[in-house]
Amino acid sequence: MTPIWRSEGEVSLHLTLNVEVLEVAGRDDVATAHSVLVILAGEGATEIRNVVFIEQAFLRVDQSWKITRRSVSPVLGPTGT
């Protein structure tokens, strides 16, 4: 993650929106989460740099939750661009 964040420049802000956490049927140690990530950059972090969908899988280990998988998908405009 460090090289990705470094490429964003000195000022960036990551906003995670619309988080939805889902249980996995029959498992109390597994969950998934879906969200939208908005990355702001530029002077005062006022320019939208990127918007992506994030999907993560979690596994409970002892008393904490660990991310076991993360996928990032671009948000496409109305024409697929």
C-alpha positions as CSV (number, residue, x, y, z in Angstrom):
1,M,0.0,0.0,0.0
2,T,2.9,2.4,0.7
3,P,3.9,2.8,-3.0
4,I,0.2,3.5,-3.9
5,W,-0.2,6.1,-1.2
6,R,3.2,7.7,-2.1
7,S,2.1,8.1,-5.7
8,E,-0.9,10.2,-4.6
9,G,1.3,13.1,-3.7
10,E,1.7,14.9,-0.4
11,V,-1.9,15.6,0.3
12,S,-4.6,12.9,0.0
13,L,-7.6,12.0,1.9
14,H,-9.3,8.6,1.7
15,L,-13.1,8.5,2.5
16,T,-14.9,5.2,2.9
17,L,-18.6,5.5,2.2
18,N,-21.7,3.3,2.3
19,V,-20.1,0.4,4.3
20,E,-22.2,-2.7,4.3
21,V,-21.1,-5.7,6.5
22,L,-22.7,-9.0,5.7
23,E,-22.7,-12.2,7.8
24,V,-21.8,-15.5,6.1
25,A,-24.6,-18.0,6.7
26,G,-23.6,-20.7,9.2
27,R,-20.4,-19.0,10.2
28,D,-19.8,-16.7,13.1
29,D,-16.1,-16.3,12.3
30,V,-16.4,-15.0,8.7
31,A,-17.9,-11.8,7.3
32,T,-17.7,-9.7,4.1
33,A,-17.9,-5.9,3.7
34,H,-18.6,-3.8,0.6
35,S,-17.9,0.0,0.4
36,V,-17.1,2.9,-1.8
37,L,-13.7,4.5,-1.5
38,V,-13.3,8.2,-2.6
39,I,-9.7,9.5,-2.8
40,L,-9.3,13.2,-2.7
41,A,-6.0,14.9,-3.5
42,G,-4.5,18.2,-4.7
43,E,-4.3,21.5,-2.8
44,G,-6.3,21.1,0.4
45,A,-7.5,17.6,-0.8
46,T,-10.3,19.1,-2.8
47,E,-9.8,17.2,-6.1
48,I,-11.4,13.8,-6.6
49,R,-8.6,11.6,-7.7
50,N,-10.4,8.2,-7.8
51,V,-13.6,6.4,-6.8
52,V,-13.6,2.6,-6.5
53,F,-15.7,-0.2,-5.1
54,I,-14.0,-2.2,-2.3
55,E,-14.9,-5.7,-1.3
56,Q,-13.2,-7.3,1.7
57,A,-13.4,-10.7,3.4
58,F,-12.8,-11.0,7.1
59,L,-11.9,-13.9,9.5
60,R,-12.2,-13.6,13.3
61,V,-8.9,-14.6,14.9
62,D,-9.1,-14.6,18.7
63,Q,-10.7,-11.3,19.6
64,S,-10.0,-9.4,16.4
65,W,-11.0,-9.5,12.7
66,K,-8.3,-9.9,10.0
67,I,-8.7,-9.1,6.4
68,T,-8.2,-12.2,4.3
69,R,-9.0,-10.8,0.9
70,R,-9.5,-7.4,-0.7
71,S,-10.7,-6.5,-4.2
72,V,-10.8,-3.1,-5.7
73,S,-13.0,-2.4,-8.8
74,P,-13.2,0.8,-10.7
75,V,-16.4,2.8,-10.7
76,L,-17.3,3.3,-14.4
77,G,-19.2,6.2,-15.7
78,P,-22.6,5.9,-17.5
79,T,-20.9,5.0,-20.8
80,G,-18.5,2.5,-19.2
81,T,-15.5,5.0,-19.1
